[in-house]
Amino acid sequence: MTDRSPGTGGPDAPRARRGLLAAFLVVAGAACGVRLLGLGRTSTGVAILVTLQLALPFLLAGAAMLRVEPRRLGRGLGDGLLAAAVLIPPFLFAVLLLGRLSLGGLSLPMLAREVPFQIFAVAVPEEFFFRGFLQRAFERGRRKVRILGAECGLGLVAASVLFALAHLAMQLDPAALLVFFPSLAFGWLYARRGSIAGGAIFHAACNLSLLLCPGLFG
């Protein structure tokens, strides 16, 4: 992806920020509407959210959003798989100690549905919108600090705050705000490689791990 998303510095900065926040409000409002109308994981509800999260960045940032660099993609995927391998087992072990780990709902047909759903209907569009679009635009022209090999700025935090608020709008449950913390990891993975691939893989892996923890956050 090239650096042609709306910037937040320069004379047009206030207008650019308003555009970013307007795009977020459209997505969050749609998420809340999907929830209130009971559309949830129906094909209609999923189509609405996926379409908005993919289309709005193109409307504001242009076709440059489609650019893919294979080397960054491959390295990003590797980072995401490594993050999942390192961070998810300790989380599941902690859940096991709490007595909340359950394997009862797992089955091959369920996994055959959930794995592609979590990757392509949830993780990829959300990472495209919140990291590839919002985080990148908020950080353009701003000071960054190097954290564990990634150049990170306040845009990472801002995108994570909006990510948590969008989940609150979707779930109407304060526990949804906890996604702020894994979102920081998704944002770091994006900052490290300039690709949403790592965050998308880790994001999907986190969601899939929650299938083993029914009712943990609600």
N, C-alpha and C positions, 0 to 999 in steps of 0.2 A: 504494500500500500504506500502510496506517495503522500507527501505532506501537503495535501491540498484541501484538507477539511477546514471548516470555518475557524479562523483564528480568534483568540481572545485578547490580542494585543493590537496596538495601533489605533488610528482614529475611528475605525468602525467597531471597536471592541464592545461598546455597550449594545449595539444592534446585534452583533454576533452572539453575545451571551444571551440576549433575549431569544434569539432563534434556537439556541441549544435548549434553553429552559422550556420554550414552547413545544419543542419536539418531545422533551421528556414528559411534559404535562399531557400531551396527546396519548403517549404510550401508557402512562400511569392511569389516566382517566379511562382508557380502553380496558386496562386490566381490571380496574374496579367495576366497570360496567359488565365485563364478562362474568365476574364473580357474582354480582347482584342479580344478573339474569339467569344464573345457574348454568351457564354455558361451559364453565370449567375446562375439562379436557375434551370437550366435543370437537368435532372437526371444524365447526363454525368458529368457536372461541379460539382454537389454536391458529386457524387461518388468519383471523383478525390480528392477533398479536404478532405472529411471524411476519405478516405482510407489512405492518407498521414499522417493526424494528428493522426490516431490511430496506423498505422504501424511503423512509424519512431521511436516512443518511445520504441516499442518492440525490434526493431533492435539494438538500442543503450543501452537499459536498461534491456532487458530480460523479461521473463514471470512474474517476480515479480510485474510488472505493473498491473497485473490482480487481485492482492490480495485485497479483500474487507473486512473491519471490520464492521459488522452490527451496532455496537454501534456508531462508528464514522459516518457512513452513516446516521443513524437516526438523530443524533444531528446536522449533517451538513444540512440535509434537513430542520430541524426546524429553524436553523439560517438563511437559505436562504429565507424561507417563511416570517420570521420576518423582515428581511431586506427589502423585497419587500413591506410588509405591512406598514413599517415605512417611507421608502424613496420615493416610487413611487407616492403616493398621493400628497405630496408637489410639486413634479416635474410637475404632471399633472395640479395642481392648478396654478402654475406659467405659464404653457402653456395656460391655460384658460384665465388668465389675459392678456396675449399677443394676445389673439384672434386667436390662432392657433390650438385650440382643435376642433376636428371634429369626430362626431360619425357616419357620413354618410356611411363610408365604412364597418362598422361592420355588420356581419351577422353570423348566426350559421354555415352555410357551410364554410364560410371563417375561422372562429375560429377552426372548426373541422380540417381544413387543417393546419392552422398556428401553433396551439399549439404543436402538435407532431413534426412538422418540426423544430420549434425553439428549442425545447428541444433536440431531438435526432439527427438532422442533423446539428445543429449550436452549441448550448450551450455545450452539452456533449463533442463532439470531440474537440472543442476549449479549453474548460477548462482542458480536459485530456492532451492536448499538451502544452498549455501555463502555466498552473498552476501545474498539476500533474507531468509534465516532466520538462519543462524549469525552472520554479520558484524553484522547489524543488532541481534541480541539481545545479542551480546558488547559492543557499543558503547553500548547504552542506559544512560544515566545516567553515562557515563564522560567524562572530559575529552578534548577533541579539539583538533587543530591544523589550521590552514588550509593546504593544500598545493595550489598551482596551481588555486585556485578550488573545492576540495572540502574539506569538513570530515571529517578522517580521525582515527581513534583506534587504539588497540591492537587493537580488534576486527578491523580490516583485516588486521593481521599474524597474529592468531590464526587467522582463517578461512583464510588462505593456508597456514599451517603444516598445518592439518587437511586442506586440499585436497591438498597434496603427499603427506601420509601416506596419504590415500585412494587416490591414484594409485600409490603404492608397494605398497599392499595389492593393487591390481588387477593391476599389471604384474610384481610381484616382481622389480623391477630398480631398483637404486639411482639410475640415471639418471632415473627417474620423479620424483625429488625436485626436479629442475630446474623443474618446473611451478610451483614456489613463486614464481618471478620474474614470469612473465606473470600469475600470479594476483594479484600486487600491483596490476597495471594493471587487471585486471577489478574488483578491489575499489575502486580509485580511481574508476572509471567509475560504479560503484554509488553511492559516496559523493557524487559530484558531482550526480547527478540524483535519487537515491532511487528508481531504477528499474533492474531487471536487464537492460533492453533493450540498453543499450550494451555491457555486459560480455558478453552472450550473442552479439551479432553479432561482436564482436572475438574472443571465444573460438572461435566457429565458424570465423572466418577464419584464426586461428592454426592450428587443427587441419587445415584444408584446405591451408594452405601447406606443412604437413609431408608432404603427398602428393608434393611435388616434391623431398623430401629423404629418400628411402628409406634406412633403416639409419643415419641420422645420429646417433641416440642409443642405438644398440644393435646 
